[in-house]
Amino acid sequence: MNDPLLTLLQTKARYTNEELAEALCLSTEEVSQRISDWEQDGTILGYQAVIDEGNINSSVVTAFIEVKVTPERGGGFDRLAMRVARFDQVVSCYLASGGYDLMIVVEGANLRDVASFVSEKLSSLDGVISTATHFRLKAYKEKGFIFESDTPEGRLPVAP
């Protein structure tokens, strides 16, 4: 990310245009126009808060799923990746390097919902070779925000 205005918006999207203009030595009108242009051309897709699920007693289950797929002739991974991305349960979908092709993030009401999604929807798609599901246990950092904990700095105590 090279643009300081986009960087500030990612850090805290609730800055006013006046605050952004002052921080970057720009006019308020220039900031407003640039943001408007980015919203119209799809550079900025939306705004959202980063929420610590532990503070709201959320029962949502998050899973990271590695997916191996067969690339399509002339289309590579794109068509199948877009089919996967359109499922309501899929929060994020990425093409990845390494031992698998797609990394998807899925949310469900419970483990059974995630398992049903994998077995009934994801694994049954033509072109999906295999999946490996990993469940999120605890978040320490997300989208640049560290979730504070009561753990003191330094070494953790070890019991024999």
C-alpha positions, 0 to 999 in steps of 0.5 A: 500500500503506497498511498498514505490516505488509504493507509490511514483509512485502513487504520481507522476509517472513522477519521473525518475528512478534515482530520485526514486532510490535516494529517496529510497536509491536503485540502478537505476537498481533495481528500473527499474527492479521492475517497469518492473516486476510490469508492466509485472505482472499487478500490474501497469496497466497504468499511467495517469494524474489527470486533473482539468476538471474546468481548461479545460472547459470540458463539460463531465458529471460524474455520480456515480451510485449505482446498486443493483444486484442479485448475480449469483449462483456460480459466485456471483457478478463477472460476472455481474460486469465485463459485466458492467465494459466493457461498454465504458461509465464506468470509474470505477466499484467497489463491495461495501458494504451497501445498494447496490452492485456495485458503478460505475462511468460513463462519458457522453457528457451530462445528456441525454447520461448518462440517455440513458446509465442507461435506455438502457444498465445498467438497461436492464441487467439481474440481475440488480434490481435497480439503483440510479444515482448521478451527480458530481457537483464539485471535491474537491479532486481526487486520493490524489490531492486537487483541489485548490480554491479561498475559504479562510480558516476558516468559510464561510460567511453566509447570513441571 
